Amino acid sequence: MVSIKEVAKHAGVAISTVSKVLNGYPNVSEETKKRVQDAIKELNYIPNSIAAALSSKQFGRIALVLDPNRQTQAIDQIFMQYLVGALDKAKELNVEVVTYLSFYDRGNDSGRDHQIF
């Protein structure tokens, strides 16, 4: 996997310049922007969304943990309404939703469901 450092070296610019191009900063000359974009294309650089989220402190992703009905092992109508409402709001806010079905047994706490956090 190609790093932002390699893109900067290939384009002959600083890492911060590559970051500015990737984030659409206006104070980068067209010539420099083109060199960086060409380097990105030539190296098949794919930005690391996790690193970007950590540096910006905005993950753009939430987890929706659902606890299905134990008797039917299904999600009932009320849960579906919550799910649809959450997905609609997330779409409006441009946030990705990761759904997780929890079969957490409070009498037998293996800690397994807590691993997603």
N, C-alpha and C positions, 0 to 999 in steps of 0.2 A: 504494500500500500504506500502510495506516494504521500509525503508530508508537505505541509505548507512551506517548510524550510527548503525542501528540494525545488519547489515551484519558484521560490524567491531566487535561489541560486541560478536556476535555469534562465530566468527572466533578467537576471542581473540587477535585482532590486532588493530592498529590505523586506523582511517578513511582514513588518507593519504595513508596507505598501500593498502586498498581496492581500492582507486582511482588509485594507481600505477598498480595494477593487471588489473583493468578494461581498463586502457589505454595502457597496454602492455609495461610498463617500464621494462628494462632488469635487474635492480638491486634488484630483489625480488627473494629470494630463492625458489627453487621448492617446498619445504615443505610448506612454507608460502602461495605460490600461490595456492597449492592444498587445503589448509584449507579455503582460501577465496573462491575459486571456489566451494567447497563443501557447504559452508555456503550460497552462492548465489543460488545454486541448491535447498538446503533444505528449504530455505525461499521463494523460487520462486521470487527472486529479479529481477525486471525489471528496468534498468537504466532510469532515467528521462532525456529524450532528451532535454527538455527545459532548465533544470538546467545546463546540460552539455554545451549547446550552450551559455548560459549566462556567464558561467565561462570561456569559451574559446574565447568568442566574435566571434565565427564562427558558424553561424546558419545553413549553408548548405541548406538553403531554400530561394527561392525568390518568390515574388508574381508577376504574369503577369496579369495586369488589361486590359481587352478588352472592347472597347466601340462599341457595335454592331450597324449596320445600323438601324436608327430609323424607316424608312419606312417598311423594311422587317423584322426587329427584328432578323436579322441573321448576321453571320460573313461572310464577303465577301472573295473573293479569295486572296486578298492582306493580309487581316488579317490572313488567314490560313497560308500563307507563313511565316509571322512573327511568328506565333505560332509554326509551325513546326521547323523553324530555332532556336527559343529560346529553344524548347524542346531538339533538337539535341545537342546544345551547352551545355545545362544543364547536359545532360546525360554524355557528354564528361568530364565535370568538376565534376561529381558526386554530383550534386546539385538537390534538389527536387524543382519542380515547382508547385505552387498553382495558379490555374487560377481562375479569378474572372470576371464575366460579369458585367459591370457597365451600369446602365440605368440612369446615372446622368443627371438630368434636371437642367441646369444652371440657368433657370428662377425660379426654386423652390428648393432652396438649403436646404434640410433637414439635410445635413451633414451625411447622412446614408452611402454613399459610402466611406467616410473618416474613418469610424469606423474600417475598416480592418487594418489601419495603426496604 
